[in-house]
Amino acid sequence: MDPRTKAILEQVSSAAGLQRCRLHTYDFFERPSAFGGSDIILSAVWLPEGAASPGEEELMPVGAVSVDYSIRFRQLILAVTTGGVSGAVPLTEDTDKAVFFRKWAEMQTGLTFGETLTVTNRTETGFEAVLSYGGFPVSTESQLQVEWDADGRLLTAMLPLRGSDEFESSQFDLSLEAVEPLVRQQLTLIRLPIEEEERFADYYAIDEVHIAQDGTVLPYFTEEQGAQFPGTLLSWEAPSDERFERQPVEPFRAHVSADEAFSIAAQAPSVLDETTLRHVTESSIRFLSAEAANESGDWELYRVFRQPGIIEAVCRKIGEIPGPLRRKLVLLLEPETFEVLNYMDSNEMAQLFEGFTQPRIATVTQEEAFDEMVSFITMDPVYVYDQGDRRYKLCGLLDSDQCVDAVTGVLKNLNDL
């Protein structure tokens, strides 16, 4: 075993009380990070004393403990027991176990309750908290949850990550009125299926985003800050007879060796430069000229995102109304050769709604819809990690659970649709 791996596993075993358990498996995998680039996770499973090793298709025995450890941040991030019963040794015999496990969580994360951690829920055998700063919650990788049993064994731990010690001023001065033009831009027309009536309907709804105090708009999912949105028109002079064959693609780079894992974790996050975007555009055109040969000029390269082991390119039909059924192709490219390995087609989902009645023509304007629902739009202060600035920015989380019917102008709750 690699000595670095061994040291981490021993550290985790001690932290979670797994000294009497038997290490069953461990592996490294790469996943996108909300703090830019990717993170390498060491995932391991310990079996309780005396338990037989399960087969490949068998479930883990009751009492098994699964653990994830971030190599990049050098921290335990997840520990879960199977069946709600742990085979670990008790971590404390204290009567007030909550006090012990608060200190335990502080030791694992380097954070402090009452300063950078705010408790949001308590039970007799656990608590939940959120990473905070200056009295405002942090939204990026910020949730904490710890549970234990009556004997003081750790049952569940989900621990937050802190990407930087730099936080923007904690004075929140944003208001909806001050950024109204930006708010209006987030009110978009979407098309949704109404399954019980077997028809489609169009609604105006707010896109959830974070608006920074300097006017920067950050996506709701922090991982998507690394994406590029070229909006490039995809056209070709003649159809291609090139044949495409799907190849298997893993969603995350799994089974990474120890040397690769520690090397990747030490690398600076890579960015999508102009050369990469040009190659992605060329590969997207080659693919579409074969798979959608008669639709030159009907598509755009909407979004490009680097995932572990692949580049993801989203091509979508121009002029269609946004929504889950908007025609789009998600191309998965090899990051060195830019060959299209596989793809996902929204038409496969659309077939589930074959025969649905098309929506009536929208008569309500975007301006009318905004006036109808502006009082139902919220903008709550929250800290968000900005990958470009490498610090946390105090933003307003723009949201609304209401939408406006684009035909009748009636206000509706999105949860009721």
PyMOL commands that set and color helices and strands:
alter all, ss='L'
color gray80, all
select helices_A, chain A and resi 3-16+82-84+97-109+180-185+195-197+222-226+258-266+274-291+347-353+366-376+414-416
alter helices_A, ss='H'
color red, helices_A
select strands_A, chain A and resi 22-32+38-47+65-70+75-81+117-123+126-133+136-137+143-148+154-158+187-194+199-206+209-212+217-219+232-234+253-256+299-307+310-317+328-333+340-345+378-386+391-399+402-405+411-413
alter strands_A, ss='S'
color yellow, strands_A
deselect
rebuild
show_as cartoon
